[in-house]
Amino acid sequence: MTDLFLDLQGIGKRFGGVHALREVDFDLAAGEVHCLVGENGCGKSTLIKVIAGVLAPEPGGRIAIGGEATTHLNPVESVRRGIQVIYQDLSLFPNLTVAENIGIGHHVGRSFGPARWAAIRDSARGAMARIGVRLDPDALVGTLNIASRQLVAICRALAADAKLVIMDEPTASLTRTEVDALLRLVLDLKAHGISTLFVSHRLDEVMEIADRVTVMRDGRKVGTWPAAEIDAGRMAFLMTGKEFHYDVLDPGATRAEPVLEVAGLGKAGEFADIGFTVHRGEILGITGLLGSGRTEMALSLFGMNPADAGEVRIEGRPVRTGSPKQAIRQGIAYVSEDRLTLGLVLPQSIARNATVTILDRLTSAFGLIRRRAANDQVQGAIRSLNIKVSDPENAVRTLSGGNQQRVVLAKWIATQPKVLILDSPTVGVDIANKDGIYEVVKRLAAEGMAVIMISDEIPEVLYHCHRILVMRQGRIAGEFRPHQTTEAELRQSVNG
């Protein structure tokens, strides 16, 4: 390919005896959208860190940027050459304004003395205007939603004269509407001649924007293809060695006895007149756009956002869910969409995270943890949920995203709930781990648990739920049976 901006040859990286990268060749043209895909642990992040100068490759690897060769980079040199990385955490300053976050590069590292505020603001306005972003330059970044923070991070890259923007899982925490806006922005960067290296587990997004796709597996490059010559199914196979094909579920579970009944549930300004039933063994899907009220309603059922109207019944009996403690006592469990902040205590061990919800059952009369009972519970969860872990005493943050999500599931399944609410259960999880989570959820339903799966991914609810509710503007706008509808019909209902 002519006019290469980035050209890597024979890049390897070892950590002790582990080969994170093995002789990887990779190139990227000026103005190209190049997508990098692979399972967690395949080497994508390591390759990004080599490009960013955070890691030095093994001797023998070659790097050329804009035709200028080097054996390795450092972060300052990488930025000087026009490479900007937008990591999942965005690395923004929440206590600074939008303008300060975008234009900070015009002050830090360039001169001593007081900040040149006029230059910082001009830089921020110029970067936002360049791609048509409209944000209040004086707003504190900590007050913005995740989609707006993404825009700030991208504008910061542009203000630093980026020639290549690397986006590492940029859509993991975004709704479908926000994803669409981000993908349009990537194409806008391309129109301005800026290259994008886009890393995502969502293969449908890859197909929407990619010029070329590189697949990695076990630290090696499997190959690079023009996007027109590969599809999501082929990518998934190349990444995992498995084929993934889903059919809609048999609707039989919807005829079982009710477990959860909701009538007239409402909270002023958030949702109103919510009514539905979930049956034993049923997976009920709920989908809708950001602001549709789906998560607020789920939090209400779990007692974190108490409703001010309506009734909730469990197995025909009216119950109160004014607090999480009450909800858990009534047999309701909730897996948050934000596993890192609300689902796990990252510095704590896998074992402690998996048992934190049932400490009362594992405590002796003397107030001490019964170690054998706790260990049996943890080992049972590891086997049942197929959690890949070398030592349960390791910090849970050492696990991949998919295994972290399984630990969250484990801690709530341990409570033996009658109703399990899953809010975006596969966010940030690769395709193989997604499949594993789907199998776990279906097995729980087959064992009689009532499950609510909330997701803005239409295929997820269509192929993994028995029934689907669409929420719009705080109300239920429609009910669909997967065997009687299509993705297009569902999407149309969601969008109104």
Summary of the structure (lengths in Angstrom):
residues: 496
radius of gyration: 24.2
end to end distance: 43.6
largest distance: 73.3
contacts: 1650
relative contact order: 0.11
helix: 39%
strand: 26%
